[in-house]
Amino acid sequence: MNFSKVLRIITIGIIAFGCGNTSKAVKSNFVIQTNAKKNIISNAEVLKLSLKNLNAIKVDSVQFMMNNTPISNLEDLKDVALGEKMIKALVYYDDDKEVVLQKLIVVNNKKPKLYTYELVNTYAHDINSYTQGLEFYNGILYESTGQYGESKLRALDYKNGKVIRNINLAPTYFGEGLTVLNDKIYQLTWREGRGLIYDVDNFEAIGSFNYGQSKEGWGLCNDGQQLYKTDGSENIWILNSNTLEEERFVQAYTNKGKLTNLNELEWVDGKIYANRYQKNGVAVINPKNGAIEAVIDFKDLKNKVTNHPGLDVLNGMAYNPKTQTLFLTGKRWDKLFEVRIIAQD
């Protein structure tokens, strides 16, 4: 596999740090030392921590922590989520305590694989729909669209393009991604800081929820138990399906760097498929640690739709478990594509 092709598909952000130590301490008596080169380490390694004692102070004890969780000075990273970490050393001496900090980046130990696909079918799609999210639920395709004054929620018969049900959002809302769980539709708005909840059978509004630390709404999917949400960064937020609170997040990383601008999400056989805004590629992400395990290049699909002034980028993915195929479209595309993913070893 040509890894440069993988980079072109998703265009990851390469990590760069200065060679100088980035520790920030309340005092300057100690410095954290690690085996990470330029503060970057693979999750296949064991993190080795030590303390440089600058002033030969007699130390009573040291407690190392990673993101406020206690760790040992030899920490196996195989089960650690990828991304930015803050290493902290609590140093106790002479009835005093000093806090020493060191930033660390954990990356994946493997390059992403390059998956391909075969085109199974092509269906008609509303050329005026600024598609933001797609999802199948009980054989029906649900679609969320965006733009102020144009945003809507729809249920579709994808085979003939017939609109089964439609509601328009208030003109103050810019619709984004959606997901369906336990007969409830969850639809994001972009910058309004609110998600909308509907009854799947009649589209009756039955509630809403506010965002937490994530400031924007982009993509949404679920694994049958909890929701996953993007906000345009590398973060994938994990929401409690009962309270809809953001409980934690994972960060999308390859072996080289992070993938930002994560947008539409789809849950496929235990993995999260995510496209990157303004890109033609889709990343296959491990939801446990954020590792980008593969990428898929869909740039040829845009060449198959009608070119017109309003044509925009790839957006909208829906996995149909009955056919085990993925459905894709884009913003103001007049076609919906059914494809079968071909995983490479």
Phi and psi in degrees as GROMACS dihedral restraints (atoms count N, CA, C in turn):
[ dihedral_restraints ]
;  ai    aj    ak    al  type     phi  dphi    fc
    3     4     5     6     1   -85.3    20    10
    4     5     6     7     1   108.5    20    10
    6     7     8     9     1   -68.1    20    10
    7     8     9    10     1   -25.5    20    10
    9    10    11    12     1   -62.8    20    10
   10    11    12    13     1   -29.7    20    10
   12    13    14    15     1   -68.4    20    10
   13    14    15    16     1   -39.0    20    10
   15    16    17    18     1   -59.3    20    10
   16    17    18    19     1   -43.3    20    10
   18    19    20    21     1   -63.9    20    10
   19    20    21    22     1   -36.6    20    10
   21    22    23    24     1   -68.2    20    10
   22    23    24    25     1   -32.7    20    10
   24    25    26    27     1   -67.2    20    10
   25    26    27    28     1   -44.3    20    10
   27    28    29    30     1  -115.4    20    10
   28    29    30    31     1   -15.6    20    10
   30    31    32    33     1    49.4    20    10
   31    32    33    34     1    73.6    20    10
   33    34    35    36     1   -72.3    20    10
   34    35    36    37     1   159.3    20    10
   36    37    38    39     1   -86.1    20    10
   37    38    39    40     1   121.3    20    10
   39    40    41    42     1   -81.1    20    10
   40    41    42    43     1   136.4    20    10
   42    43    44    45     1   -79.1    20    10
   43    44    45    46     1   137.2    20    10
   45    46    47    48     1  -140.4    20    10
   46    47    48    49     1   129.6    20    10
   48    49    50    51     1  -130.7    20    10
   49    50    51    52     1   153.0    20    10
   51    52    53    54     1   -70.6    20    10
   52    53    54    55     1   159.9    20    10
   54    55    56    57     1   -75.1    20    10
   55    56    57    58     1   -19.3    20    10
   57    58    59    60     1   -69.8    20    10
   58    59    60    61     1   157.6    20    10
   60    61    62    63     1   -72.3    20    10
   61    62    63    64     1   134.0    20    10
   63    64    65    66     1  -100.0    20    10
   64    65    66    67     1    13.4    20    10
   66    67    68    69     1   -63.7    20    10
   67    68    69    70     1   140.5    20    10
   69    70    71    72     1  -126.2    20    10
   70    71    72    73     1   117.1    20    10
   72    73    74    75     1  -119.8    20    10
   73    74    75    76     1   152.9    20    10
   75    76    77    78     1   -62.7    20    10
   76    77    78    79     1   -40.4    20    10
   78    79    80    81     1  -121.3    20    10
   79    80    81    82     1   176.1    20    10
   81    82    83    84     1  -114.6    20    10
   82    83    84    85     1    34.2    20    10
   84    85    86    87     1   -84.8    20    10
   85    86    87    88     1   -24.5    20    10
   87    88    89    90     1  -137.2    20    10
   88    89    90    91     1   155.6    20    10
   90    91    92    93     1  -137.5    20    10
   91    92    93    94     1   134.9    20    10
   93    94    95    96     1   -77.4    20    10
   94    95    96    97     1   132.7    20    10
   96    97    98    99     1  -116.2    20    10
   97    98    99   100     1   139.3    20    10
   99   100   101   102     1  -134.3    20    10
  100   101   102   103     1   171.4    20    10
  102   103   104   105     1   -94.0    20    10
  103   104   105   106     1    10.3    20    10
  105   106   107   108     1   -80.4    20    10
  106   107   108   109     1   129.8    20    10
  108   109   110   111     1   -81.0    20    10
  109   110   111   112     1   120.7    20    10
  111   112   113   114     1    53.7    20    10
  112   113   114   115     1    35.8    20    10
  114   115   116   117     1    68.8    20    10
  115   116   117   118     1    19.0    20    10
  117   118   119   120     1  -121.3    20    10
  118   119   120   121     1   132.6    20    10
  120   121   122   123     1  -143.6    20    10
  121   122   123   124     1   147.9    20    10
  123   124   125   126     1   -84.3    20    10
  124   125   126   127     1   151.8    20    10
  126   127   128   129     1   -74.8    20    10
  127   128   129   130     1     0.8    20    10
  129   130   131   132     1   -91.4    20    10
  130   131   132   133     1    -3.0    20    10
  132   133   134   135     1  -102.5    20    10
  133   134   135   136     1   168.6    20    10
  135   136   137   138     1  -102.8    20    10
  136   137   138   139     1   122.5    20    10
  138   139   140   141     1   -74.7    20    10
  139   140   141   142     1   125.0    20    10
  141   142   143   144     1  -109.6    20    10
  142   143   144   145     1   122.2    20    10
  144   145   146   147     1  -116.1    20    10
  145   146   147   148     1   140.4    20    10
  147   148   149   150     1  -147.3    20    10
  148   149   150   151     1   170.5    20    10
  150   151   152   153     1  -122.4    20    10
  151   152   153   154     1   125.1    20    10
  153   154   155   156     1   -89.8    20    10
  154   155   156   157     1   119.4    20    10
  156   157   158   159     1   -94.3    20    10
  157   158   159   160     1   103.2    20    10
  159   160   161   162     1   -73.8    20    10
  160   161   162   163     1   -26.0    20    10
  162   163   164   165     1  -123.1    20    10
  163   164   165   166     1    20.5    20    10
  165   166   167   168     1    54.0    20    10
  166   167   168   169     1    41.9    20    10
  168   169   170   171     1   -80.7    20    10
  169   170   171   172     1   141.8    20    10
  171   172   173   174     1   -75.5    20    10
  172   173   174   175     1   115.5    20    10
  174   175   176   177     1   -96.9    20    10
  175   176   177   178     1   132.6    20    10
  177   178   179   180     1   -81.7    20    10
  178   179   180   181     1   -46.2    20    10
  180   181   182   183     1  -161.8    20    10
  181   182   183   184     1   159.8    20    10
  183   184   185   186     1  -135.2    20    10
  184   185   186   187     1   132.7    20    10
  186   187   188   189     1  -119.5    20    10
  187   188   189   190     1   119.2    20    10
  189   190   191   192     1   -91.9    20    10
  190   191   192   193     1   146.4    20    10
  192   193   194   195     1  -139.1    20    10
  193   194   195   196     1   149.0    20    10
  195   196   197   198     1  -121.6    20    10
  196   197   198   199     1   116.6    20    10
  198   199   200   201     1    48.9    20    10
  199   200   201   202     1    45.3    20    10
  201   202   203   204     1    70.7    20    10
  202   203   204   205     1    11.7    20    10
  204   205   206   207     1  -106.8    20    10
  205   206   207   208     1   126.2    20    10
  207   208   209   210     1   -58.9    20    10
  208   209   210   211     1   137.5    20    10
  210   211   212   213     1  -136.6    20    10
  211   212   213   214     1   166.1    20    10
  213   214   215   216     1   -89.2    20    10
  214   215   216   217     1   176.6    20    10
  216   217   218   219     1   -79.2    20    10
  217   218   219   220     1    -8.2    20    10
  219   220   221   222     1  -126.2    20    10
  220   221   222   223     1   100.7    20    10
  222   223   224   225     1  -117.9    20    10
  223   224   225   226     1   115.7    20    10
  225   226   227   228     1   -71.7    20    10
  226   227   228   229     1   126.0    20    10
  228   229   230   231     1   -96.9    20    10
  229   230   231   232     1     7.9    20    10
  231   232   233   234     1   -63.0    20    10
  232   233   234   235     1   -28.2    20    10
  234   235   236   237     1  -106.9    20    10
  235   236   237   238     1    12.6    20    10
  237   238   239   240     1   -90.0    20    10
  238   239   240   241     1   135.4    20    10
  240   241   242   243     1   -64.2    20    10
  241   242   243   244     1   147.1    20    10
  243   244   245   246     1   -75.8    20    10
  244   245   246   247     1   165.1    20    10
  246   247   248   249     1   114.2    20    10
  247   248   249   250     1  -165.1    20    10
  249   250   251   252     1   -72.1    20    10
  250   251   252   253     1   134.9    20    10
  252   253   254   255     1  -130.1    20    10
  253   254   255   256     1   152.4    20    10
  255   256   257   258     1  -114.1    20    10
  256   257   258   259     1   115.7    20    10
  258   259   260   261     1   -90.0    20    10
  259   260   261   262     1   130.6    20    10
  261   262   263   264     1  -125.0    20    10
  262   263   264   265     1   137.3    20    10
  264   265   266   267     1  -117.3    20    10
  265   266   267   268     1   123.1    20    10
  267   268   269   270     1   -98.6    20    10
  268   269   270   271     1   110.3    20    10
  270   271   272   273     1  -106.9    20    10
  271   272   273   274     1   122.2    20    10
  273   274   275   276     1  -108.6    20    10
  274   275   276   277     1   131.4    20    10
  276   277   278   279     1  -162.7    20    10
  277   278   279   280     1   142.6    20    10
  279   280   281   282     1    45.5    20    10
  280   281   282   283     1    48.2    20    10
  282   283   284   285     1    58.1    20    10
  283   284   285   286     1    26.0    20    10
  285   286   287   288     1  -128.6    20    10
  286   287   288   289     1   165.7    20    10
  288   289   290   291     1  -137.2    20    10
  289   290   291   292     1   135.9    20    10
  291   292   293   294     1  -122.8    20    10
  292   293   294   295     1   138.8    20    10
  294   295   296   297     1  -107.9    20    10
  295   296   297   298     1   124.6    20    10
  297   298   299   300     1  -119.3    20    10
  298   299   300   301     1   135.4    20    10
  300   301   302   303     1  -119.6    20    10
  301   302   303   304     1   147.9    20    10
  303   304   305   306     1  -149.4    20    10
  304   305   306   307     1   124.5    20    10
  306   307   308   309     1   -78.0    20    10
  307   308   309   310     1   144.8    20    10
  309   310   311   312     1  -142.8    20    10
  310   311   312   313     1   144.2    20    10
  312   313   314   315     1  -117.7    20    10
  313   314   315   316     1   125.7    20    10
  315   316   317   318     1  -103.0    20    10
  316   317   318   319     1   122.1    20    10
  318   319   320   321     1  -111.5    20    10
  319   320   321   322     1   168.7    20    10
  321   322   323   324     1   -75.5    20    10
  322   323   324   325     1   154.5    20    10
  324   325   326   327     1   -89.6    20    10
  325   326   327   328     1    -5.2    20    10
  327   328   329   330     1  -128.0    20    10
  328   329   330   331     1   149.1    20    10
  330   331   332   333     1   -72.0    20    10
  331   332   333   334     1   149.2    20    10
  333   334   335   336     1   -65.4    20    10
  334   335   336   337     1   143.2    20    10
  336   337   338   339     1   -79.2    20    10
  337   338   339   340     1   162.0    20    10
  339   340   341   342     1  -109.3    20    10
  340   341   342   343     1   107.7    20    10
  342   343   344   345     1   -87.9    20    10
  343   344   345   346     1   154.6    20    10
  345   346   347   348     1  -119.7    20    10
  346   347   348   349     1  -174.4    20    10
  348   349   350   351     1  -153.4    20    10
  349   350   351   352     1   160.2    20    10
  351   352   353   354     1  -119.3    20    10
  352   353   354   355     1   139.8    20    10
  354   355   356   357     1   -79.5    20    10
  355   356   357   358     1   122.2    20    10
  357   358   359   360     1   -96.1    20    10
  358   359   360   361     1   -49.7    20    10
  360   361   362   363     1  -150.7    20    10
  361   362   363   364     1   160.4    20    10
  363   364   365   366     1  -129.7    20    10
  364   365   366   367     1   132.4    20    10
  366   367   368   369     1  -125.2    20    10
  367   368   369   370     1   162.2    20    10
  369   370   371   372     1   -73.8    20    10
  370   371   372   373     1   147.0    20    10
  372   373   374   375     1  -141.1    20    10
  373   374   375   376     1   146.2    20    10
  375   376   377   378     1   -63.1    20    10
  376   377   378   379     1   115.6    20    10
  378   379   380   381     1   -67.1    20    10
  379   380   381   382     1   -16.3    20    10
  381   382   383   384     1   -92.1    20    10
  382   383   384   385     1    -5.7    20    10
  384   385   386   387     1   -82.2    20    10
  385   386   387   388     1   120.7    20    10
  387   388   389   390     1   -87.8    20    10
  388   389   390   391     1    77.5    20    10
  390   391   392   393     1   -63.7    20    10
  391   392   393   394     1   131.8    20    10
  393   394   395   396     1  -117.7    20    10
  394   395   396   397     1   -34.3    20    10
  396   397   398   399     1  -150.4    20    10
  397   398   399   400     1   146.1    20    10
  399   400   401   402     1  -134.3    20    10
  400   401   402   403     1   146.6    20    10
  402   403   404   405     1  -163.1    20    10
  403   404   405   406     1   139.3    20    10
  405   406   407   408     1   -87.7    20    10
  406   407   408   409     1   142.4    20    10
  408   409   410   411     1  -150.9    20    10
  409   410   411   412     1   117.0    20    10
  411   412   413   414     1    52.8    20    10
  412   413   414   415     1    41.5    20    10
  414   415   416   417     1    82.8    20    10
  415   416   417   418     1    -4.7    20    10
  417   418   419   420     1  -103.5    20    10
  418   419   420   421     1   139.9    20    10
  420   421   422   423     1   -94.3    20    10
  421   422   423   424     1   124.0    20    10
  423   424   425   426     1  -106.4    20    10
  424   425   426   427     1   140.1    20    10
  426   427   428   429     1  -133.3    20    10
  427   428   429   430     1   137.2    20    10
  429   430   431   432     1  -114.4    20    10
  430   431   432   433     1   135.7    20    10
  432   433   434   435     1  -123.6    20    10
  433   434   435   436     1   162.7    20    10
  435   436   437   438     1  -117.6    20    10
  436   437   438   439     1  -166.1    20    10
  438   439   440   441     1    84.5    20    10
  439   440   441   442     1   135.4    20    10
  441   442   443   444     1   -65.8    20    10
  442   443   444   445     1   130.5    20    10
  444   445   446   447     1    84.8    20    10
  445   446   447   448     1    -6.6    20    10
  447   448   449   450     1  -123.7    20    10
  448   449   450   451     1   -10.7    20    10
  450   451   452   453     1   -65.2    20    10
  451   452   453   454     1   142.0    20    10
  453   454   455   456     1  -153.3    20    10
  454   455   456   457     1   168.4    20    10
  456   457   458   459     1  -124.1    20    10
  457   458   459   460     1   132.1    20    10
  459   460   461   462     1  -136.3    20    10
  460   461   462   463     1   150.3    20    10
  462   463   464   465     1  -111.9    20    10
  463   464   465   466     1   131.8    20    10
  465   466   467   468     1  -126.7    20    10
  466   467   468   469     1   146.7    20    10
  468   469   470   471     1   -92.3    20    10
  469   470   471   472     1    99.6    20    10
  471   472   473   474     1   -65.1    20    10
  472   473   474   475     1   -24.4    20    10
  474   475   476   477     1   -69.7    20    10
  475   476   477   478     1   -32.6    20    10
  477   478   479   480     1  -120.0    20    10
  478   479   480   481     1     2.0    20    10
  480   481   482   483     1    76.0    20    10
  481   482   483   484     1     7.2    20    10
  483   484   485   486     1   -70.8    20    10
  484   485   486   487     1   136.9    20    10
  486   487   488   489     1   -86.5    20    10
  487   488   489   490     1   114.4    20    10
  489   490   491   492     1   -79.7    20    10
  490   491   492   493     1   -40.7    20    10
  492   493   494   495     1  -151.9    20    10
  493   494   495   496     1   145.2    20    10
  495   496   497   498     1  -148.9    20    10
  496   497   498   499     1   137.5    20    10
  498   499   500   501     1  -135.0    20    10
  499   500   501   502     1   146.8    20    10
  501   502   503   504     1   -97.0    20    10
  502   503   504   505     1   138.4    20    10
  504   505   506   507     1   -78.5    20    10
  505   506   507   508     1   158.9    20    10
  507   508   509   510     1   -58.2    20    10
  508   509   510   511     1   144.7    20    10
  510   511   512   513     1   -61.5    20    10
  511   512   513   514     1   -13.4    20    10
  513   514   515   516     1   -85.0    20    10
  514   515   516   517     1    -4.4    20    10
  516   517   518   519     1  -106.7    20    10
  517   518   519   520     1   137.1    20    10
  519   520   521   522     1  -108.6    20    10
  520   521   522   523     1   105.4    20    10
  522   523   524   525     1   -65.8    20    10
  523   524   525   526     1   145.8    20    10
  525   526   527   528     1  -130.9    20    10
  526   527   528   529     1  -140.9    20    10
  528   529   530   531     1   -68.8    20    10
  529   530   531   532     1   164.3    20    10
  531   532   533   534     1  -144.1    20    10
  532   533   534   535     1   160.9    20    10
  534   535   536   537     1  -150.7    20    10
  535   536   537   538     1   159.6    20    10
  537   538   539   540     1  -124.8    20    10
  538   539   540   541     1   126.4    20    10
  540   541   542   543     1  -144.3    20    10
  541   542   543   544     1   127.8    20    10
  543   544   545   546     1    52.6    20    10
  544   545   546   547     1    48.3    20    10
  546   547   548   549     1    64.8    20    10
  547   548   549   550     1    21.1    20    10
  549   550   551   552     1  -123.8    20    10
  550   551   552   553     1   135.0    20    10
  552   553   554   555     1   -95.4    20    10
  553   554   555   556     1   129.4    20    10
  555   556   557   558     1  -111.6    20    10
  556   557   558   559     1   122.0    20    10
  558   559   560   561     1  -123.5    20    10
  559   560   561   562     1   129.8    20    10
  561   562   563   564     1   -86.5    20    10
  562   563   564   565     1   154.5    20    10
  564   565   566   567     1  -112.9    20    10
  565   566   567   568     1   159.4    20    10
  567   568   569   570     1   -74.0    20    10
  568   569   570   571     1   -75.3    20    10
  570   571   572   573     1  -109.9    20    10
  571   572   573   574     1    10.7    20    10
  573   574   575   576     1   -88.2    20    10
  574   575   576   577     1    -6.1    20    10
  576   577   578   579     1    68.1    20    10
  577   578   579   580     1    23.1    20    10
  579   580   581   582     1  -141.6    20    10
  580   581   582   583     1   140.1    20    10
  582   583   584   585     1  -105.5    20    10
  583   584   585   586     1   148.4    20    10
  585   586   587   588     1  -110.9    20    10
  586   587   588   589     1   143.8    20    10
  588   589   590   591     1  -123.1    20    10
  589   590   591   592     1   133.2    20    10
  591   592   593   594     1  -130.7    20    10
  592   593   594   595     1   156.1    20    10
  594   595   596   597     1   -75.1    20    10
  595   596   597   598     1   128.3    20    10
  597   598   599   600     1   -66.9    20    10
  598   599   600   601     1   -25.8    20    10
  600   601   602   603     1   -79.6    20    10
  601   602   603   604     1   -33.1    20    10
  603   604   605   606     1  -131.6    20    10
  604   605   606   607     1     2.4    20    10
  606   607   608   609     1    63.4    20    10
  607   608   609   610     1    19.5    20    10
  609   610   611   612     1   -68.2    20    10
  610   611   612   613     1   131.7    20    10
  612   613   614   615     1   -69.4    20    10
  613   614   615   616     1   122.5    20    10
  615   616   617   618     1  -120.7    20    10
  616   617   618   619     1     2.9    20    10
  618   619   620   621     1   165.3    20    10
  619   620   621   622     1  -176.9    20    10
  621   622   623   624     1  -155.9    20    10
  622   623   624   625     1   169.6    20    10
  624   625   626   627     1  -148.3    20    10
  625   626   627   628     1   149.4    20    10
  627   628   629   630     1   -96.2    20    10
  628   629   630   631     1   151.1    20    10
  630   631   632   633     1   -75.7    20    10
  631   632   633   634     1   160.8    20    10
  633   634   635   636     1  -101.5    20    10
  634   635   636   637     1  -110.0    20    10
  636   637   638   639     1   -74.7    20    10
  637   638   639   640     1   -25.7    20    10
  639   640   641   642     1   -73.8    20    10
  640   641   642   643     1   126.0    20    10
  642   643   644   645     1   -87.3    20    10
  643   644   645   646     1   -20.8    20    10
  645   646   647   648     1  -131.1    20    10
  646   647   648   649     1   161.8    20    10
  648   649   650   651     1  -111.1    20    10
  649   650   651   652     1   127.9    20    10
  651   652   653   654     1  -123.7    20    10
  652   653   654   655     1   -75.5    20    10
  654   655   656   657     1  -119.2    20    10
  655   656   657   658     1   161.4    20    10
  657   658   659   660     1  -151.5    20    10
  658   659   660   661     1   140.4    20    10
  660   661   662   663     1  -154.2    20    10
  661   662   663   664     1   178.0    20    10
  663   664   665   666     1  -147.8    20    10
  664   665   666   667     1   159.6    20    10
  666   667   668   669     1  -108.2    20    10
  667   668   669   670     1    14.4    20    10
  669   670   671   672     1    95.5    20    10
  670   671   672   673     1   -11.3    20    10
  672   673   674   675     1  -130.9    20    10
  673   674   675   676     1   -39.3    20    10
  675   676   677   678     1  -138.4    20    10
  676   677   678   679     1   163.9    20    10
  678   679   680   681     1  -102.1    20    10
  679   680   681   682     1   149.8    20    10
  681   682   683   684     1  -122.4    20    10
  682   683   684   685     1   132.8    20    10
  684   685   686   687     1  -134.3    20    10
  685   686   687   688     1   139.0    20    10
  687   688   689   690     1  -108.0    20    10
  688   689   690   691     1   157.7    20    10
  690   691   692   693     1  -131.8    20    10
  691   692   693   694     1    13.9    20    10
  693   694   695   696     1    96.1    20    10
  694   695   696   697     1    -3.1    20    10
  696   697   698   699     1  -104.2    20    10
  697   698   699   700     1  -158.7    20    10
  699   700   701   702     1   -87.3    20    10
  700   701   702   703     1    -3.3    20    10
  702   703   704   705     1   -82.8    20    10
  703   704   705   706     1   138.4    20    10
  705   706   707   708     1  -116.3    20    10
  706   707   708   709     1   109.5    20    10
  708   709   710   711     1   -83.2    20    10
  709   710   711   712     1   138.8    20    10
  711   712   713   714     1  -106.9    20    10
  712   713   714   715     1   118.5    20    10
  714   715   716   717     1  -104.4    20    10
  715   716   717   718     1   137.4    20    10
  717   718   719   720     1   -67.4    20    10
  718   719   720   721     1   126.1    20    10
  720   721   722   723     1   -69.8    20    10
  721   722   723   724     1   -18.0    20    10
  723   724   725   726     1   -89.7    20    10
  724   725   726   727     1   -47.6    20    10
  726   727   728   729     1   -95.1    20    10
  727   728   729   730     1   -19.5    20    10
  729   730   731   732     1    62.8    20    10
  730   731   732   733     1    21.0    20    10
  732   733   734   735     1   -82.0    20    10
  733   734   735   736     1   146.3    20    10
  735   736   737   738     1   -77.3    20    10
  736   737   738   739     1   107.2    20    10
  738   739   740   741     1   -85.1    20    10
  739   740   741   742     1   -33.9    20    10
  741   742   743   744     1  -170.0    20    10
  742   743   744   745     1  -177.6    20    10
  744   745   746   747     1  -148.1    20    10
  745   746   747   748     1   157.1    20    10
  747   748   749   750     1  -114.6    20    10
  748   749   750   751     1   156.4    20    10
  750   751   752   753     1  -113.4    20    10
  751   752   753   754     1   135.1    20    10
  753   754   755   756     1   -82.5    20    10
  754   755   756   757     1   119.1    20    10
  756   757   758   759     1  -139.0    20    10
  757   758   759   760     1   147.2    20    10
  759   760   761   762     1   -99.6    20    10
  760   761   762   763     1  -161.2    20    10
  762   763   764   765     1   -80.3    20    10
  763   764   765   766     1    -6.2    20    10
  765   766   767   768     1  -113.0    20    10
  766   767   768   769     1   -36.6    20    10
  768   769   770   771     1  -176.4    20    10
  769   770   771   772     1  -172.0    20    10
  771   772   773   774     1   -92.8    20    10
  772   773   774   775     1   157.7    20    10
  774   775   776   777     1  -112.0    20    10
  775   776   777   778     1   111.3    20    10
  777   778   779   780     1   -97.2    20    10
  778   779   780   781     1   179.2    20    10
  780   781   782   783     1    58.7    20    10
  781   782   783   784     1    33.4    20    10
  783   784   785   786     1   -61.9    20    10
  784   785   786   787     1   135.2    20    10
  786   787   788   789     1  -125.3    20    10
  787   788   789   790     1  -114.6    20    10
  789   790   791   792     1   -61.4    20    10
  790   791   792   793     1   138.5    20    10
  792   793   794   795     1  -121.2    20    10
  793   794   795   796     1   151.6    20    10
  795   796   797   798     1  -149.2    20    10
  796   797   798   799     1   136.0    20    10
  798   799   800   801     1   -89.6    20    10
  799   800   801   802     1   121.2    20    10
  801   802   803   804     1  -133.9    20    10
  802   803   804   805     1   107.6    20    10
  804   805   806   807     1    49.3    20    10
  805   806   807   808     1    48.9    20    10
  807   808   809   810     1    85.0    20    10
  808   809   810   811     1     0.8    20    10
  810   811   812   813     1  -120.5    20    10
  811   812   813   814     1   158.9    20    10
  813   814   815   816     1  -101.9    20    10
  814   815   816   817     1   122.5    20    10
  816   817   818   819     1   -93.2    20    10
  817   818   819   820     1   128.8    20    10
  819   820   821   822     1  -135.5    20    10
  820   821   822   823     1   131.5    20    10
  822   823   824   825     1   -97.0    20    10
  823   824   825   826     1   158.7    20    10
  825   826   827   828     1  -105.2    20    10
  826   827   828   829     1   130.8    20    10
  828   829   830   831     1   -55.7    20    10
  829   830   831   832     1   131.9    20    10
  831   832   833   834     1    75.1    20    10
  832   833   834   835     1     9.4    20    10
  834   835   836   837     1  -118.6    20    10
  835   836   837   838     1   159.7    20    10
  837   838   839   840     1   -97.2    20    10
  838   839   840   841     1     0.6    20    10
  840   841   842   843     1  -100.0    20    10
  841   842   843   844     1   157.8    20    10
  843   844   845   846     1  -124.0    20    10
  844   845   846   847     1   132.9    20    10
  846   847   848   849     1   -98.7    20    10
  847   848   849   850     1   139.6    20    10
  849   850   851   852     1  -100.7    20    10
  850   851   852   853     1   115.1    20    10
  852   853   854   855     1  -116.0    20    10
  853   854   855   856     1   136.1    20    10
  855   856   857   858     1   -76.8    20    10
  856   857   858   859     1   117.1    20    10
  858   859   860   861     1   -70.1    20    10
  859   860   861   862     1   -14.7    20    10
  861   862   863   864     1   -78.4    20    10
  862   863   864   865     1   -39.0    20    10
  864   865   866   867     1  -128.0    20    10
  865   866   867   868     1    -3.2    20    10
  867   868   869   870     1    85.3    20    10
  868   869   870   871     1     5.5    20    10
  870   871   872   873     1   -67.8    20    10
  871   872   873   874     1   129.7    20    10
  873   874   875   876     1   -82.9    20    10
  874   875   876   877     1   105.5    20    10
  876   877   878   879     1   -88.7    20    10
  877   878   879   880     1   -23.8    20    10
  879   880   881   882     1  -159.7    20    10
  880   881   882   883     1   164.4    20    10
  882   883   884   885     1  -135.0    20    10
  883   884   885   886     1   154.7    20    10
  885   886   887   888     1  -130.6    20    10
  886   887   888   889     1   130.5    20    10
  888   889   890   891     1   -96.8    20    10
  889   890   891   892     1   115.1    20    10
  891   892   893   894     1  -111.8    20    10
  892   893   894   895     1    22.6    20    10
  894   895   896   897     1   -62.5    20    10
  895   896   897   898     1   -28.3    20    10
  897   898   899   900     1   -68.5    20    10
  898   899   900   901     1   -22.6    20    10
  900   901   902   903     1   -65.4    20    10
  901   902   903   904     1   -38.3    20    10
  903   904   905   906     1   -63.7    20    10
  904   905   906   907     1   -26.6    20    10
  906   907   908   909     1   -73.1    20    10
  907   908   909   910     1   -11.2    20    10
  909   910   911   912     1   -97.3    20    10
  910   911   912   913     1    -3.7    20    10
  912   913   914   915     1   -99.9    20    10
  913   914   915   916     1   163.5    20    10
  915   916   917   918     1   -70.1    20    10
  916   917   918   919     1   126.2    20    10
  918   919   920   921     1   -78.8    20    10
  919   920   921   922     1   128.7    20    10
  921   922   923   924     1  -154.0    20    10
  922   923   924   925     1   166.2    20    10
  924   925   926   927     1   -58.3    20    10
  925   926   927   928     1   -30.5    20    10
  927   928   929   930     1   -90.3    20    10
  928   929   930   931     1     1.0    20    10
  930   931   932   933     1   -62.3    20    10
  931   932   933   934     1   133.1    20    10
  933   934   935   936     1  -129.8    20    10
  934   935   936   937     1  -161.5    20    10
  936   937   938   939     1   -83.5    20    10
  937   938   939   940     1   167.0    20    10
  939   940   941   942     1   -55.5    20    10
  940   941   942   943     1   130.9    20    10
  942   943   944   945     1  -168.6    20    10
  943   944   945   946     1   133.7    20    10
  945   946   947   948     1   111.2    20    10
  946   947   948   949     1   110.2    20    10
  948   949   950   951     1  -133.1    20    10
  949   950   951   952     1   138.3    20    10
  951   952   953   954     1  -143.3    20    10
  952   953   954   955     1   125.3    20    10
  954   955   956   957     1   -95.2    20    10
  955   956   957   958     1   127.9    20    10
  957   958   959   960     1  -100.2    20    10
  958   959   960   961     1   106.2    20    10
  960   961   962   963     1   -65.4    20    10
  961   962   963   964     1   -23.5    20    10
  963   964   965   966     1   -69.4    20    10
  964   965   966   967     1   -40.4    20    10
  966   967   968   969     1   -99.0    20    10
  967   968   969   970     1   -10.7    20    10
  969   970   971   972     1    54.6    20    10
  970   971   972   973     1    41.7    20    10
  972   973   974   975     1  -126.7    20    10
  973   974   975   976     1   159.4    20    10
  975   976   977   978     1  -107.1    20    10
  976   977   978   979     1   136.3    20    10
  978   979   980   981     1  -109.1    20    10
  979   980   981   982     1   133.3    20    10
  981   982   983   984     1  -134.6    20    10
  982   983   984   985     1   146.7    20    10
  984   985   986   987     1  -149.4    20    10
  985   986   987   988     1  -165.0    20    10
  987   988   989   990     1  -149.1    20    10
  988   989   990   991     1  -177.4    20    10
  990   991   992   993     1   -74.1    20    10
  991   992   993   994     1   114.0    20    10
  993   994   995   996     1    63.8    20    10
  994   995   996   997     1    36.9    20    10
  996   997   998   999     1   -89.6    20    10
  997   998   999  1000     1   143.0    20    10
  999  1000  1001  1002     1   -94.5    20    10
 1000  1001  1002  1003     1    11.4    20    10
 1002  1003  1004  1005     1  -138.2    20    10
 1003  1004  1005  1006     1   148.7    20    10
 1005  1006  1007  1008     1  -118.0    20    10
 1006  1007  1008  1009     1   125.9    20    10
 1008  1009  1010  1011     1  -107.6    20    10
 1009  1010  1011  1012     1   133.8    20    10
 1011  1012  1013  1014     1  -104.1    20    10
 1012  1013  1014  1015     1   124.4    20    10
 1014  1015  1016  1017     1  -131.1    20    10
 1015  1016  1017  1018     1   157.4    20    10
 1017  1018  1019  1020     1  -114.0    20    10
 1018  1019  1020  1021     1   124.4    20    10
 1020  1021  1022  1023     1   -77.9    20    10
 1021  1022  1023  1024     1   136.0    20    10
 1023  1024  1025  1026     1  -113.1    20    10
 1024  1025  1026  1027     1   105.5    20    10
 1026  1027  1028  1029     1   -78.7    20    10
 1027  1028  1029  1030     1   139.5    20    10
 1029  1030  1031  1032     1  -105.0    20    10
 1030  1031  1032  1033     1   140.6    20    10
